[in-house]
Each structure stands twice: as structure tokens, then as C-alpha cells.
């Protein structure tokens, strides 16, 4: 079974993603901030990470830097999941 880590600080968004993924047969683990996401990656070894960009403690950009700096994690697929929008 594919294991997905959802790193998202908004509990409603985390719940929605969890329900959508579990209904499609994925195993889901969750993290409410970037620091916890890094801990959960080491602990649970997910197959993919759904990563919010605007999180407390460590934002998604910092999490990505730390993942890519670690040779044992560098190939982990990461999908940015964000509501971040810059108006121009």
C-alpha cells in the first residue's frame, strides 16, 4: 500500500486530503508543521509527501531544502499543496 505523508497546518485541509486519499486506498500519515514533517519522514518512510508551503515552525521551502540535502531522502517525491497566491 502506498504511504502518503500530508504536511499541512490547516486541520480542515489535512482532514480533506486524508479522506480523499484513504478513500482511494492510500495509507496516510499527517504532520501539522514542517519540523514534524521531517520527523515523520524519518519515522514512517512515506512513498510521497504532499507539502504545504506556508506552515509554521519550518515552511515548505525549508522542508524541501532539508529533504534534498539528505542523500537518503533526496529522491522522495514531493508535491506542493498550497493556497499561496501572489497577486501582481
C-alpha positions as CSV (number, residue, x, y, z in Angstrom):
1,X,0.0,0.0,0.0
2,X,1.3,3.4,-0.9
3,X,2.0,5.6,2.1
4,X,1.4,9.4,1.8
5,X,2.6,12.0,4.3
6,X,0.4,15.0,4.3
7,X,2.2,18.0,5.8
8,X,-0.4,20.8,6.2
9,X,-1.0,23.2,9.1
10,X,-4.7,23.7,8.4
11,X,-6.6,20.8,10.1
12,X,-9.6,21.1,7.7
13,X,-7.3,20.8,4.7
14,X,-5.4,17.9,6.3
15,X,-8.7,16.1,7.0
16,X,-9.9,16.6,3.4
17,X,-6.7,15.3,1.9
18,X,-6.7,12.3,4.3
19,X,-10.3,11.4,3.5
20,X,-9.7,11.7,-0.3
21,X,-6.6,9.6,-0.2
22,X,-7.8,6.9,2.2
23,X,-11.0,6.5,0.1
24,X,-8.7,5.7,-2.8
25,X,-6.7,3.1,-0.8
26,X,-3.7,5.0,0.3
27,X,-2.2,4.9,3.8
28,X,-2.0,8.4,5.2
29,X,0.2,9.9,7.9
30,X,0.0,13.5,8.9
31,X,2.1,16.4,10.1
32,X,0.9,19.8,11.2
33,X,4.2,21.7,10.6
34,X,7.5,21.4,8.8
35,X,9.5,20.2,11.7
36,X,7.0,17.4,12.4
37,X,7.0,16.5,8.7
38,X,10.8,15.9,8.8
39,X,10.4,13.8,11.9
40,X,7.5,11.8,10.3
41,X,9.6,11.2,7.1
42,X,12.4,9.6,9.1
43,X,9.9,7.6,11.2
44,X,7.4,6.4,8.7
45,X,9.3,6.4,5.3
46,X,6.4,7.6,3.1
47,X,6.3,7.0,-0.6
48,X,5.3,10.6,-1.4
49,X,5.0,13.8,0.5
50,X,2.1,16.3,0.0
51,X,3.7,19.5,1.3
52,X,2.0,22.8,2.2
53,X,4.3,25.8,1.6
54,X,3.1,28.2,4.2
55,X,3.5,26.3,7.5
56,X,4.7,27.3,11.0
57,X,8.0,26.2,12.6
58,X,9.6,25.3,9.2
59,X,7.9,26.3,6.0
60,X,7.6,24.1,2.9
61,X,10.7,25.6,1.3
62,X,12.9,24.9,4.3
63,X,11.5,21.3,4.5
64,X,12.4,20.8,0.8
65,X,15.9,22.1,1.4
66,X,16.4,19.7,4.3
67,X,15.0,16.8,2.3
68,X,17.2,17.4,-0.7
69,X,20.3,17.9,1.4
70,X,19.9,14.4,2.9
71,X,21.1,11.7,0.5
72,X,18.7,9.1,2.0
73,X,15.7,11.4,1.4
74,X,16.8,13.2,-1.8
75,X,14.7,11.0,-4.1
76,X,11.4,11.3,-2.1
77,X,8.7,12.6,-4.5
78,X,7.2,15.9,-3.2
79,X,4.1,17.6,-4.4
80,X,3.5,21.2,-3.2
81,X,-0.1,21.7,-1.9
82,X,-0.7,25.3,-1.2
83,X,-3.2,28.1,-1.3
84,X,-0.3,30.6,-1.5
85,X,-1.0,33.2,-4.2
86,X,0.8,36.3,-5.1
87,X,-1.3,39.0,-6.9
88,X,0.6,41.1,-9.4
